């Protein structure tokens, strides 16, 4: 017996399945006989472990960009892909770049990159901060404001990747953040 969406809908009258929120409790109804076991390898972390800032990044990607990530605090390929999708979405929204939002770093995404620098605020700055954090360069608060912490982390990242350390995030910086 497999658990069907229809079973969950019937067991939860009055709950709109299109408006579920993270953490919302639902009834499993007659599905108590169905045991769902996640695929866990011995090396996998549990959902309670992992990095709190990465969990925050995953939650933000889910809420702002409908990423559908499992919030586990682990820096993996799905989180990176969701961050690229967020970048593509913002480039389309803010600069009408007409990119395919596929979460893949390619020539068109690289060509569409705009330079993000100190003093800027918003989702592009947040994406830069999140990407720097995921690469091991902590910008401090992921507050969507390009300030001293972001500038310092960016400069350290650029030096480590041997690209021009101009403290501005342009094509070379975003390529090192997302293509490798």
N, CA and C atoms as an extended XYZ file, in Angstrom:
540
Properties=species:S:1:pos:R:3:atomname:S:1:resname:S:1:resid:I:1 pbc="F F F"
N         0.848       -1.190        0.000 N   UNK     1
C         0.000        0.000        0.000 CA  UNK     1
C         0.882        1.237        0.000 C   UNK     1
N         0.620        2.144       -0.904 N   UNK     2
C         1.375        3.384       -0.965 CA  UNK     2
C         0.487        4.525       -0.485 C   UNK     2
N         1.090        5.475        0.146 N   UNK     3
C         0.385        6.653        0.623 CA  UNK     3
C         0.074        7.555       -0.569 C   UNK     3
N        -1.183        7.895       -0.765 N   UNK     4
C        -1.598        8.734       -1.887 CA  UNK     4
C        -1.945       10.130       -1.389 C   UNK     4
N        -1.721       11.121       -2.248 N   UNK     5
C        -2.047       12.506       -1.913 CA  UNK     5
C        -3.528       12.626       -1.565 C   UNK     5
N        -4.367       11.903       -2.316 N   UNK     6
C        -5.810       11.960       -2.069 CA  UNK     6
C        -6.141       11.523       -0.636 C   UNK     6
N        -5.398       10.515       -0.124 N   UNK     7
C        -5.621       10.047        1.249 CA  UNK     7
C        -5.328       11.162        2.247 C   UNK     7
N        -4.245       11.907        1.994 N   UNK     8
C        -3.875       13.000        2.889 CA  UNK     8
C        -4.908       14.126        2.831 C   UNK     8
N        -5.405       14.417        1.651 N   UNK     9
C        -6.414       15.472        1.500 CA  UNK     9
C        -7.685       15.089        2.264 C   UNK     9
N        -8.113       13.821        2.118 N   UNK    10
C        -9.315       13.349        2.833 CA  UNK    10
C        -9.124       13.386        4.347 C   UNK    10
N        -7.899       13.102        4.805 N   UNK    11
C        -7.627       13.059        6.243 CA  UNK    11
C        -7.473       14.459        6.841 C   UNK    11
N        -7.454       15.494        5.978 N   UNK    12
C        -7.240       16.862        6.448 CA  UNK    12
C        -8.282       17.818        5.858 C   UNK    12
N        -9.580       17.602        6.194 N   UNK    13
C       -10.597       18.509        5.664 CA  UNK    13
C       -10.361       19.930        6.189 C   UNK    13
N       -10.576       20.887        5.337 N   UNK    14
C       -10.392       22.276        5.764 CA  UNK    14
C        -8.976       22.787        5.563 C   UNK    14
N        -8.039       21.919        5.138 N   UNK    15
C        -6.668       22.365        4.877 CA  UNK    15
C        -6.458       22.391        3.374 C   UNK    15
N        -6.080       23.558        2.867 N   UNK    16
C        -5.822       23.715        1.433 CA  UNK    16
C        -4.425       23.169        1.149 C   UNK    16
N        -4.306       22.062        0.380 N   UNK    17
C        -2.987       21.456        0.150 CA  UNK    17
C        -2.029       22.357       -0.634 C   UNK    17
N        -2.560       23.389       -1.290 N   UNK    18
C        -1.677       24.295       -2.035 CA  UNK    18
C        -1.123       25.400       -1.148 C   UNK    18
N        -1.584       25.431        0.112 N   UNK    19
C        -1.128       26.496        1.014 CA  UNK    19
C        -0.509       25.941        2.293 C   UNK    19
N         0.102       24.767        2.203 N   UNK    20
C         0.768       24.184        3.369 CA  UNK    20
C         2.009       24.998        3.712 C   UNK    20
N         2.297       25.079        4.985 N   UNK    21
C         3.467       25.806        5.443 CA  UNK    21
C         4.439       24.827        6.089 C   UNK    21
N         5.732       25.164        6.022 N   UNK    22
C         6.748       24.327        6.658 CA  UNK    22
C         6.426       24.235        8.149 C   UNK    22
N         6.435       23.033        8.663 N   UNK    23
C         6.175       22.821       10.081 CA  UNK    23
C         4.702       22.615       10.406 C   UNK    23
N         3.812       22.852        9.445 N   UNK    24
C         2.381       22.674        9.678 CA  UNK    24
C         2.093       21.202        9.907 C   UNK    24
N         1.254       20.919       10.902 N   UNK    25
C         0.915       19.546       11.219 CA  UNK    25
C        -0.293       19.116       10.386 C   UNK    25
N        -0.197       17.897        9.832 N   UNK    26
C        -1.309       17.314        9.089 CA  UNK    26
C        -1.559       15.911        9.616 C   UNK    26
N        -2.785       15.399        9.373 N   UNK    27
C        -3.139       14.042        9.773 CA  UNK    27
C        -2.793       13.079        8.647 C   UNK    27
N        -2.354       11.884        9.032 N   UNK    28
C        -2.063       10.856        8.036 CA  UNK    28
C        -3.234        9.901        7.872 C   UNK    28
N        -4.302       10.117        8.634 N   UNK    29
C        -5.530        9.338        8.460 CA  UNK    29
C        -5.281        7.845        8.532 C   UNK    29
N        -5.758        7.110        7.530 N   UNK    30
C        -5.628        5.654        7.486 CA  UNK    30
C        -4.255        5.210        7.019 C   UNK    30
N        -3.347        6.132        6.888 N   UNK    31
C        -2.021        5.786        6.380 CA  UNK    31
C        -1.071        5.336        7.485 C   UNK    31
N        -1.608        5.119        8.689 N   UNK    32
C        -0.717        4.740        9.795 CA  UNK    32
C        -0.022        3.405        9.557 C   UNK    32
N        -0.570        2.596        8.641 N   UNK    33
C         0.064        1.320        8.325 CA  UNK    33
C         1.230        1.476        7.353 C   UNK    33
N         1.286        2.622        6.720 N   UNK    34
C         2.349        2.863        5.744 CA  UNK    34
C         3.540        3.472        6.475 C   UNK    34
N         4.653        2.825        6.373 N   UNK    35
C         5.860        3.340        7.020 CA  UNK    35
C         6.761        3.888        5.928 C   UNK    35
N         7.074        5.163        6.052 N   UNK    36
C         7.934        5.799        5.068 CA  UNK    36
C         9.319        5.934        5.690 C   UNK    36
N        10.286        5.256        5.091 N   UNK    37
C        11.652        5.329        5.591 CA  UNK    37
C        12.493        6.102        4.584 C   UNK    37
N        13.166        7.148        5.061 N   UNK    38
C        14.024        7.882        4.131 CA  UNK    38
C        15.224        7.032        3.740 C   UNK    38
N        15.755        7.303        2.567 N   UNK    39
C        16.979        6.623        2.146 CA  UNK    39
C        18.149        7.287        2.857 C   UNK    39
N        18.654        6.639        3.865 N   UNK    40
C        19.757        7.213        4.636 CA  UNK    40
C        20.971        6.309        4.501 C   UNK    40
N        22.032        6.864        3.989 N   UNK    41
C        23.301        6.138        3.961 CA  UNK    41
C        23.952        6.323        5.315 C   UNK    41
N        24.857        5.438        5.654 N   UNK    42
C        25.511        5.535        6.956 CA  UNK    42
C        26.239        6.864        7.122 C   UNK    42
N        26.712        7.414        6.022 N   UNK    43
C        27.473        8.660        6.093 CA  UNK    43
C        26.582        9.896        6.152 C   UNK    43
N        25.279        9.744        5.873 N   UNK    44
C        24.386       10.898        5.836 CA  UNK    44
C        24.211       11.509        7.221 C   UNK    44
N        24.021       12.824        7.212 N   UNK    45
C        23.736       13.543        8.450 CA  UNK    45
C        22.227       13.469        8.704 C   UNK    45
N        21.824       13.586        9.942 N   UNK    46
C        20.406       13.655       10.240 CA  UNK    46
C        19.938       15.082       10.004 C   UNK    46
N        18.612       15.260        9.961 N   UNK    47
C        18.072       16.587        9.672 CA  UNK    47
C        18.359       17.579       10.799 C   UNK    47
N        18.696       17.087       11.984 N   UNK    48
C        19.006       17.988       13.094 CA  UNK    48
C        20.450       18.454       13.080 C   UNK    48
N        21.268       17.816       12.264 N   UNK    49
C        22.649       18.247       12.199 CA  UNK    49
C        22.793       19.176       11.007 C   UNK    49
N        24.004       19.442       10.618 N   UNK    50
C        24.193       20.375        9.522 CA  UNK    50
C        24.350       21.782       10.049 C   UNK    50
N        24.675       22.659        9.168 N   UNK    51
C        25.017       24.030        9.500 CA  UNK    51
C        23.757       24.905        9.570 C   UNK    51
N        23.630       25.661       10.651 N   UNK    52
C        22.451       26.513       10.852 CA  UNK    52
C        22.336       27.581        9.770 C   UNK    52
N        23.458       28.157        9.345 N   UNK    53
C        23.408       29.182        8.291 CA  UNK    53
C        22.991       28.560        6.964 C   UNK    53
N        23.456       27.349        6.680 N   UNK    54
C        23.041       26.681        5.445 CA  UNK    54
C        21.551       26.354        5.514 C   UNK    54
N        21.066       25.963        6.693 N   UNK    55
C        19.614       25.748        6.843 CA  UNK    55
C        18.870       27.051        6.541 C   UNK    55
N        19.391       28.160        7.030 N   UNK    56
C        18.777       29.470        6.777 CA  UNK    56
C        18.781       29.791        5.274 C   UNK    56
N        19.886       29.496        4.595 N   UNK    57
C        19.977       29.708        3.145 CA  UNK    57
C        18.922       28.860        2.440 C   UNK    57
N        18.811       27.591        2.838 N   UNK    58
C        17.838       26.689        2.213 CA  UNK    58
C        16.405       27.172        2.451 C   UNK    58
N        16.112       27.620        3.678 N   UNK    59
C        14.769       28.132        3.984 CA  UNK    59
C        14.467       29.368        3.137 C   UNK    59
N        15.445       30.261        3.001 N   UNK    60
C        15.244       31.477        2.219 CA  UNK    60
C        15.046       31.143        0.741 C   UNK    60
N        15.829       30.205        0.222 N   UNK    61
C        15.642       29.779       -1.173 CA  UNK    61
C        14.243       29.195       -1.372 C   UNK    61
N        13.769       28.449       -0.388 N   UNK    62
C        12.418       27.880       -0.475 CA  UNK    62
C        11.351       28.968       -0.443 C   UNK    62
N        11.485       29.937        0.465 N   UNK    63
C        10.432       30.946        0.606 CA  UNK    63
C        10.477       32.001       -0.494 C   UNK    63
N        11.650       32.479       -0.866 N   UNK    64
C        11.740       33.530       -1.888 CA  UNK    64
C        11.662       32.999       -3.308 C   UNK    64
N        12.189       31.792       -3.526 N   UNK    65
C        12.342       31.298       -4.894 CA  UNK    65
C        11.681       29.939       -5.132 C   UNK    65
N        10.860       29.476       -4.174 N   UNK    66
C        10.129       28.204       -4.320 CA  UNK    66
C        11.051       27.055       -4.730 C   UNK    66
N        12.192       26.938       -4.047 N   UNK    67
C        13.220       25.968       -4.425 CA  UNK    67
C        12.851       24.525       -4.091 C   UNK    67
N        12.023       24.315       -3.081 N   UNK    68
C        11.633       22.957       -2.716 CA  UNK    68
C        12.761       22.132       -2.125 C   UNK    68
N        13.713       22.803       -1.481 N   UNK    69
C        14.857       22.094       -0.896 CA  UNK    69
C        14.483       21.424        0.421 C   UNK    69
N        15.128       20.323        0.722 N   UNK    70
C        15.067       19.742        2.056 CA  UNK    70
C        15.982       20.601        2.916 C   UNK    70
N        15.464       21.102        4.024 N   UNK    71
C        16.243       21.976        4.891 CA  UNK    71
C        17.036       21.105        5.862 C   UNK    71
N        18.251       20.728        5.428 N   UNK    72
C        19.069       19.816        6.229 CA  UNK    72
C        20.389       20.439        6.682 C   UNK    72
N        20.670       21.658        6.246 N   UNK    73
C        21.912       22.314        6.663 CA  UNK    73
C        23.149       21.766        5.982 C   UNK    73
N        22.959       20.965        4.931 N   UNK    74
C        24.097       20.373        4.231 CA  UNK    74
C        24.297       21.079        2.891 C   UNK    74
N        25.546       21.424        2.613 N   UNK    75
C        25.880       22.116        1.375 CA  UNK    75
C        26.080       21.085        0.276 C   UNK    75
N        25.064       20.932       -0.558 N   UNK    76
C        25.152       19.940       -1.629 CA  UNK    76
C        24.785       20.532       -2.968 C   UNK    76
N        24.780       19.683       -4.001 N   UNK    77
C        24.517       20.166       -5.366 CA  UNK    77
C        23.119       20.767       -5.553 C   UNK    77
N        22.119       20.287       -4.816 N   UNK    78
C        20.765       20.833       -4.966 CA  UNK    78
C        20.697       22.265       -4.420 C   UNK    78
N        21.408       22.520       -3.327 N   UNK    79
C        21.433       23.873       -2.770 CA  UNK    79
C        22.130       24.823       -3.746 C   UNK    79
N        23.243       24.374       -4.315 N   UNK    80
C        23.969       25.210       -5.278 CA  UNK    80
C        23.114       25.476       -6.512 C   UNK    80
N        22.450       24.449       -7.024 N   UNK    81
C        21.579       24.609       -8.185 CA  UNK    81
C        20.439       25.582       -7.882 C   UNK    81
N        19.855       25.483       -6.687 N   UNK    82
C        18.771       26.398       -6.298 CA  UNK    82
C        19.275       27.833       -6.226 C   UNK    82
N        20.523       28.010       -5.791 N   UNK    83
C        21.116       29.350       -5.724 CA  UNK    83
C        21.330       29.905       -7.136 C   UNK    83
N        21.730       29.047       -8.068 N   UNK    84
C        21.880       29.484       -9.467 CA  UNK    84
C        20.511       29.847      -10.047 C   UNK    84
N        19.481       29.053       -9.732 N   UNK    85
C        18.122       29.381      -10.193 CA  UNK    85
C        17.692       30.743       -9.639 C   UNK    85
N        18.003       30.994       -8.368 N   UNK    86
C        17.672       32.284       -7.759 CA  UNK    86
C        18.385       33.416       -8.507 C   UNK    86
N        19.656       33.211       -8.813 N   UNK    87
C        20.429       34.202       -9.562 CA  UNK    87
C        19.800       34.443      -10.937 C   UNK    87
N        19.471       33.373      -11.644 N   UNK    88
C        18.855       33.504      -12.965 CA  UNK    88
C        17.508       34.234      -12.869 C   UNK    88
N        16.726       33.900      -11.847 N   UNK    89
C        15.428       34.551      -11.634 CA  UNK    89
C        15.598       36.047      -11.421 C   UNK    89
N        16.549       36.417      -10.568 N   UNK    90
C        16.777       37.840      -10.281 CA  UNK    90
C        17.315       38.587      -11.496 C   UNK    90
N        18.207       37.974      -12.255 N   UNK    91
C        18.729       38.624      -13.471 CA  UNK    91
C        17.593       38.855      -14.465 C   UNK    91
N        16.668       37.909      -14.540 N   UNK    92
C        15.505       38.073      -15.417 CA  UNK    92
C        14.595       39.192      -14.906 C   UNK    92
N        14.293       39.147      -13.608 N   UNK    93
C        13.347       40.087      -13.021 CA  UNK    93
C        13.890       41.522      -13.042 C   UNK    93
N        15.152       41.677      -12.624 N   UNK    94
C        15.708       43.024      -12.470 CA  UNK    94
C        16.289       43.598      -13.760 C   UNK    94
N        16.804       42.729      -14.641 N   UNK    95
C        17.531       43.220      -15.815 CA  UNK    95
C        17.000       42.648      -17.137 C   UNK    95
N        15.847       41.939      -17.072 N   UNK    96
C        15.204       41.399      -18.270 CA  UNK    96
C        16.173       40.596      -19.140 C   UNK    96
N        16.944       39.694      -18.500 N   UNK    97
C        17.978       38.938      -19.219 CA  UNK    97
C        17.439       37.755      -20.020 C   UNK    97
N        16.195       37.379      -19.783 N   UNK    98
C        15.555       36.293      -20.552 CA  UNK    98
C        16.323       34.958      -20.477 C   UNK    98
N        16.823       34.656      -19.295 N   UNK    99
C        17.535       33.392      -19.097 CA  UNK    99
C        16.551       32.256      -18.844 C   UNK    99
N        16.929       31.053      -19.248 N   UNK   100
C        16.198       29.857      -18.850 CA  UNK   100
C        16.587       29.601      -17.390 C   UNK   100
N        15.601       29.487      -16.519 N   UNK   101
C        15.866       29.267      -15.093 CA  UNK   101
C        15.969       27.763      -14.870 C   UNK   101
N        17.200       27.246      -15.048 N   UNK   102
C        17.411       25.800      -14.977 CA  UNK   102
C        18.399       25.384      -13.886 C   UNK   102
N        18.984       26.352      -13.192 N   UNK   103
C        19.916       26.017      -12.119 CA  UNK   103
C        21.267       25.541      -12.607 C   UNK   103
N        21.551       25.756      -13.886 N   UNK   104
C        22.843       25.332      -14.445 CA  UNK   104
C        23.654       26.556      -14.839 C   UNK   104
N        24.932       26.533      -14.484 N   UNK   105
C        25.816       27.616      -14.859 CA  UNK   105
C        26.281       27.370      -16.293 C   UNK   105
N        26.004       28.312      -17.157 N   UNK   106
C        26.424       28.180      -18.542 CA  UNK   106
C        26.805       29.522      -19.128 C   UNK   106
N        27.122       29.522      -20.406 N   UNK   107
C        27.601       30.727      -21.091 CA  UNK   107
C        26.581       31.869      -21.035 C   UNK   107
N        25.291       31.547      -21.188 N   UNK   108
C        24.271       32.603      -21.182 CA  UNK   108
C        24.126       33.226      -19.800 C   UNK   108
N        24.174       32.391      -18.763 N   UNK   109
C        24.089       32.936      -17.404 CA  UNK   109
C        25.317       33.794      -17.123 C   UNK   109
N        26.495       33.302      -17.487 N   UNK   110
C        27.723       34.073      -17.281 CA  UNK   110
C        27.642       35.417      -18.008 C   UNK   110
N        27.169       35.393      -19.244 N   UNK   111
C        27.084       36.627      -20.030 CA  UNK   111
C        26.090       37.626      -19.430 C   UNK   111
N        25.095       37.119      -18.704 N   UNK   112
C        24.056       37.980      -18.130 CA  UNK   112
C        24.447       38.611      -16.798 C   UNK   112
N        25.558       38.169      -16.219 N   UNK   113
C        25.970       38.644      -14.890 CA  UNK   113
C        26.181       40.155      -14.886 C   UNK   113
N        25.673       40.774      -13.827 N   UNK   114
C        25.927       42.190      -13.590 CA  UNK   114
C        26.866       42.284      -12.391 C   UNK   114
N        27.596       43.372      -12.279 N   UNK   115
C        28.532       43.540      -11.171 CA  UNK   115
C        27.789       43.991       -9.917 C   UNK   115
N        28.072       43.313       -8.805 N   UNK   116
C        27.487       43.649       -7.507 CA  UNK   116
C        28.612       44.200       -6.653 C   UNK   116
N        28.415       45.385       -6.079 N   UNK   117
C        29.493       46.005       -5.309 CA  UNK   117
C        28.991       46.644       -4.027 C   UNK   117
N        29.942       47.112       -3.226 N   UNK   118
C        29.651       47.664       -1.905 CA  UNK   118
C        28.576       48.737       -1.978 C   UNK   118
N        27.660       48.659       -1.021 N   UNK   119
C        26.577       49.618       -0.934 CA  UNK   119
C        25.272       49.108       -1.540 C   UNK   119
N        25.361       48.054       -2.348 N   UNK   120
C        24.150       47.527       -2.980 CA  UNK   120
C        23.351       46.685       -1.993 C   UNK   120
N        22.039       46.656       -2.220 N   UNK   121
C        21.118       45.928       -1.351 CA  UNK   121
C        20.149       45.137       -2.202 C   UNK   121
N        19.709       43.993       -1.673 N   UNK   122
C        18.671       43.235       -2.363 CA  UNK   122
C        19.040       41.780       -2.574 C   UNK   122
N        18.230       41.119       -3.401 N   UNK   123
C        18.369       39.681       -3.592 CA  UNK   123
C        19.684       39.281       -4.254 C   UNK   123
N        20.195       40.075       -5.184 N   UNK   124
C        21.490       39.720       -5.800 CA  UNK   124
C        22.603       39.737       -4.755 C   UNK   124
N        22.557       40.715       -3.866 N   UNK   125
C        23.557       40.770       -2.791 CA  UNK   125
C        23.392       39.575       -1.860 C   UNK   125
N        22.143       39.203       -1.542 N   UNK   126
C        21.914       38.034       -0.687 CA  UNK   126
C        22.453       36.770       -1.363 C   UNK   126
N        22.214       36.619       -2.665 N   UNK   127
C        22.706       35.450       -3.397 CA  UNK   127
C        24.232       35.408       -3.336 C   UNK   127
N        24.883       36.552       -3.516 N   UNK   128
C        26.345       36.629       -3.396 CA  UNK   128
C        26.786       36.205       -1.998 C   UNK   128
N        26.132       36.743       -0.965 N   UNK   129
C        26.485       36.399        0.417 CA  UNK   129
C        26.321       34.898        0.662 C   UNK   129
N        25.214       34.337        0.206 N   UNK   130
C        24.955       32.904        0.405 CA  UNK   130
C        26.003       32.069       -0.322 C   UNK   130
N        26.324       32.441       -1.556 N   UNK   131
C        27.315       31.691       -2.338 CA  UNK   131
C        28.695       31.760       -1.682 C   UNK   131
N        29.061       32.927       -1.184 N   UNK   132
C        30.356       33.066       -0.480 CA  UNK   132
C        30.374       32.162        0.747 C   UNK   132
N        29.282       32.167        1.511 N   UNK   133
C        29.216       31.325        2.709 CA  UNK   133
C        29.364       29.851        2.341 C   UNK   133
N        28.652       29.427        1.303 N   UNK   134
C        28.707       28.022        0.891 CA  UNK   134
C        30.104       27.624        0.413 C   UNK   134
N        30.889       28.592       -0.036 N   UNK   135
C        32.268       28.322       -0.469 CA  UNK   135
C        33.267       28.455        0.682 C   UNK   135
N        32.778       28.723        1.891 N   UNK   136
C        33.652       28.788        3.060 CA  UNK   136
C        34.180       30.172        3.377 C   UNK   136
N        33.565       31.208        2.819 N   UNK   137
C        33.987       32.586        3.075 CA  UNK   137
C        32.814       33.325        3.703 C   UNK   137
N        32.830       33.424        5.029 N   UNK   138
C        31.692       33.932        5.784 CA  UNK   138
C        31.596       35.455        5.680 C   UNK   138
N        30.501       35.963        5.080 N   UNK   139
C        30.327       37.414        4.973 CA  UNK   139
C        29.696       38.036        6.217 C   UNK   139
N        29.482       37.219        7.255 N   UNK   140
C        28.769       37.706        8.443 CA  UNK   140
C        27.288       37.506        8.214 C   UNK   140
N        26.507       38.487        8.580 N   UNK   141
C        25.060       38.394        8.437 CA  UNK   141
C        24.656       38.329        6.963 C   UNK   141
N        23.779       37.378        6.635 N   UNK   142
C        23.230       37.309        5.279 CA  UNK   142
C        22.014       38.235        5.248 C   UNK   142
N        22.304       39.537        5.174 N   UNK   143
C        21.288       40.573        5.353 CA  UNK   143
C        20.908       41.294        4.067 C   UNK   143
N        21.431       40.828        2.929 N   UNK   144
C        21.145       41.431        1.619 CA  UNK   144
C        21.756       42.819        1.453 C   UNK   144
N        22.668       43.191        2.345 N   UNK   145
C        23.338       44.494        2.265 CA  UNK   145
C        24.829       44.252        2.051 C   UNK   145
N        25.370       44.791        0.975 N   UNK   146
C        26.797       44.628        0.654 CA  UNK   146
C        27.582       45.634        1.497 C   UNK   146
N        28.031       45.170        2.655 N   UNK   147
C        28.796       46.009        3.572 CA  UNK   147
C        30.194       45.464        3.763 C   UNK   147
N        30.804       45.828        4.906 N   UNK   148
C        32.201       45.455        5.174 CA  UNK   148
C        32.418       43.946        5.232 C   UNK   148
N        31.493       43.225        5.876 N   UNK   149
C        31.644       41.773        5.995 CA  UNK   149
C        31.633       41.087        4.638 C   UNK   149
N        30.709       41.499        3.787 N   UNK   150
C        30.620       40.926        2.443 CA  UNK   150
C        31.862       41.297        1.645 C   UNK   150
N        32.284       42.546        1.765 N   UNK   151
C        33.469       43.009        1.044 CA  UNK   151
C        34.716       42.226        1.462 C   UNK   151
N        34.860       41.998        2.758 N   UNK   152
C        36.007       41.250        3.275 CA  UNK   152
C        35.993       39.802        2.792 C   UNK   152
N        34.824       39.139        2.899 N   UNK   153
C        34.700       37.742        2.451 CA  UNK   153
C        34.965       37.645        0.953 C   UNK   153
N        34.447       38.604        0.193 N   UNK   154
C        34.630       38.615       -1.258 CA  UNK   154
C        36.101       38.773       -1.620 C   UNK   154
N        36.776       39.679       -0.943 N   UNK   155
C        38.200       39.909       -1.202 CA  UNK   155
C        39.022       38.650       -0.906 C   UNK   155
N        38.734       37.992        0.202 N   UNK   156
C        39.441       36.754        0.563 CA  UNK   156
C        39.166       35.652       -0.464 C   UNK   156
N        37.910       35.554       -0.907 N   UNK   157
C        37.537       34.566       -1.918 CA  UNK   157
C        38.294       34.835       -3.220 C   UNK   157
N        38.296       36.094       -3.650 N   UNK   158
C        38.969       36.444       -4.907 CA  UNK   158
C        40.469       36.131       -4.842 C   UNK   158
N        41.094       36.445       -3.724 N   UNK   159
C        42.527       36.139       -3.571 CA  UNK   159
C        42.756       34.628       -3.587 C   UNK   159
N        41.908       33.888       -2.888 N   UNK   160
C        42.050       32.430       -2.823 CA  UNK   160
C        41.868       31.792       -4.199 C   UNK   160
N        40.998       32.361       -5.023 N   UNK   161
C        40.719       31.816       -6.360 CA  UNK   161
C        41.611       32.445       -7.438 C   UNK   161
N        42.518       33.306       -6.986 N   UNK   162
C        43.477       33.970       -7.894 CA  UNK   162
C        42.787       34.732       -9.029 C   UNK   162
N        41.757       35.469       -8.654 N   UNK   163
C        41.136       36.390       -9.611 CA  UNK   163
C        41.329       37.805       -9.062 C   UNK   163
N        41.170       38.796       -9.889 N   UNK   164
C        41.395       40.178       -9.474 CA  UNK   164
C        40.592       40.485       -8.213 C   UNK   164
N        41.296       40.854       -7.146 N   UNK   165
C        40.651       41.139       -5.861 CA  UNK   165
C        40.224       42.605       -5.826 C   UNK   165
N        39.203       42.927       -6.614 N   UNK   166
C        38.731       44.314       -6.705 CA  UNK   166
C        37.543       44.583       -5.782 C   UNK   166
N        37.161       43.572       -4.993 N   UNK   167
C        36.051       43.668       -4.044 CA  UNK   167
C        34.721       43.958       -4.733 C   UNK   167
N        34.635       43.617       -6.014 N   UNK   168
C        33.392       43.712       -6.773 CA  UNK   168
C        33.100       42.320       -7.335 C   UNK   168
N        31.836       41.917       -7.291 N   UNK   169
C        31.465       40.598       -7.803 CA  UNK   169
C        30.940       40.736       -9.222 C   UNK   169
N        31.768       40.369      -10.180 N   UNK   170
C        31.383       40.391      -11.589 CA  UNK   170
C        31.428       38.997      -12.173 C   UNK   170
N        31.622       38.912      -13.486 N   UNK   171
C        31.594       37.624      -14.192 CA  UNK   171
C        32.617       36.622      -13.647 C   UNK   171
N        33.857       37.084      -13.412 N   UNK   172
C        34.911       36.169      -12.941 CA  UNK   172
C        34.563       35.606      -11.561 C   UNK   172
N        34.073       36.466      -10.671 N   UNK   173
C        33.730       36.024       -9.314 CA  UNK   173
C        32.566       35.047       -9.333 C   UNK   173
N        31.479       35.398      -10.024 N   UNK   174
C        30.323       34.502      -10.064 CA  UNK   174
C        30.676       33.176      -10.754 C   UNK   174
N        31.550       33.226      -11.751 N   UNK   175
C        31.984       31.987      -12.408 CA  UNK   175
C        32.710       31.085      -11.411 C   UNK   175
N        33.608       31.649      -10.612 N   UNK   176
C        34.320       30.846       -9.601 CA  UNK   176
C        33.352       30.333       -8.530 C   UNK   176
N        32.328       31.116       -8.205 N   UNK   177
C        31.358       30.691       -7.196 CA  UNK   177
C        30.464       29.555       -7.691 C   UNK   177
N        30.099       29.587       -8.970 N   UNK   178
C        29.059       28.669       -9.442 CA  UNK   178
C        29.507       27.627      -10.465 C   UNK   178
N        30.573       27.890      -11.201 N   UNK   179
C        30.953       26.955      -12.273 CA  UNK   179
C        31.856       25.839      -11.771 C   UNK   179
N        32.445       26.027      -10.616 N   UNK   180
C        33.429       25.035      -10.133 CA  UNK   180
C        32.918       24.267       -8.942 C   UNK   180
